[in-house]
Amino acid sequence: MTSGKLWDQLVGQDDAIGEIRAAARSAHDPSEAHGAMTHSWLITGPPGSGRSNLAYAFAAALLSDGDDPDDVTERQVLARTHPDLAVLSTERVIISIDEVRTLVNSSQYSPSVSHYRVMVIEDADRMTERTSNLLLKALEEPPPRTVWILCAPSDADLLPTIRSRVRTVRLRVPAVDDVADLLVARDGVDRDLALAAAREAQSHIGMAHRLATNPGARERRAETLRLALGLHSVPAAVGAAARLVELAKADAEALTEERDAEERAAMLRTLGVESGGTVPPALRSQIKALEEDQKRRATRSLRDGIDRILLDLLSLYRDMLLRQLGSGVEAMNVSVGRELADAAEGGDPAATLAVMDAVATARRRIDANVPPALALEAMLIAAVRRSAQ
């Protein structure tokens, strides 16, 4: 009766899984583990560590009769269709106060078919202070059968008042071998390719899956590294910055294009409109709202794509620094091993560290809404000048 699909998506998180499963058992049988269950949780961890997967595994356990969810409940949770599950997942840069207000109002309802009503907020760090204060009131006085599960990269990303009212479960970066094992077992990926993808993705499970199953994503990443390794002048840095933005756009479009088409087709079916048919005027507002949401998601996807490029560059310069220091630690970017070795021999550790600082500065500037092209230009020009010193 147990399928375990949700628990199986979690790798290298035995301590966190143990704590969550103990809480789920306690929720259904208080004598099982006294004090293990509470009404509000915060799951933190680096990107790709499985925060949302753990949240939904916990939700499925609470909506079932034990810590091992039944097949029907798992399928409903995976599809986000369970009547006692409410999810706030946004593709926008911030979570709006109206979205949280709607969720808070929904949390007041009693569960309909389960023992609990579960409210999940992915990327809770995207809430503004005003929005967080609205959620705080719900966390302070929750209904007895409502459980909140928040997800964020770090507890420091939330207000201290929020942190004081949740129990925090921290995830760690999974081991490369664990991520590779998951890709082999779940996706049927060749073991060597799975290891390379897990290593290059820095154990980010979602990105490792994409690199292992999408040749276009692997090629775009390889071009990013080659551009960085081939810089020798300021004009080349300016041109490389423009090309990196193009690569990020191509990556974002590849991620969203198919999903956008599927969402539009699904909405047309729901509205009773045939594929390729004319949308009646009375229904066009719904299609327009969907298109606006997709545009906002495209904007966020582009920013995420640029950030992935910067993380890839950080891993490249990290490999270069370790080689210059003679550490003997295995490189992440073995696909450009020869070019990496040549670049490392021509530089010194202090200059490489300065370039890594420039990459970190670019990430902060882009997060502060500096145009990505300008931030990347400044970063690559700094890299060229440091290398020339």
Buried (B, 14 or more C-beta within 10 A) or exposed (E): EEBEBBBEBBBBBEEBBEBBBBBBBBBBEEEBBEEBBBBBBBBBBBBBBBBBBBBBBBBBBBBBBBBBBBEEBBBBBBEEEBEBBBBBEBBBEEBBBEBBBEBBEEBEBEBEEBBBBBBBBBBBBBBEEEBBBBBBEBBEEBBEBBBBBBBBBEBEBBBEBBBEBBBBBBBEBBEBBBBBBBBBEBEEBEEEBBBBBBBBBBBBBEBBBBBBBBEEBBEBBBBBBEBBBEBEEBEBBBBBBEBBBEBBBBBBBBBBEEEBEEBBEEBBEEEEBEEEEEBEEEBEEBBEEBEEBBEBBBBBBBBBBBBBBBBBBBBBBBBBBBBBEEEEEEBBBEBBEEBBBEBBEEBBBEBBBBBBBBBEBBBEBBEEEBEBBEBBBBBBBBBBBBBEE
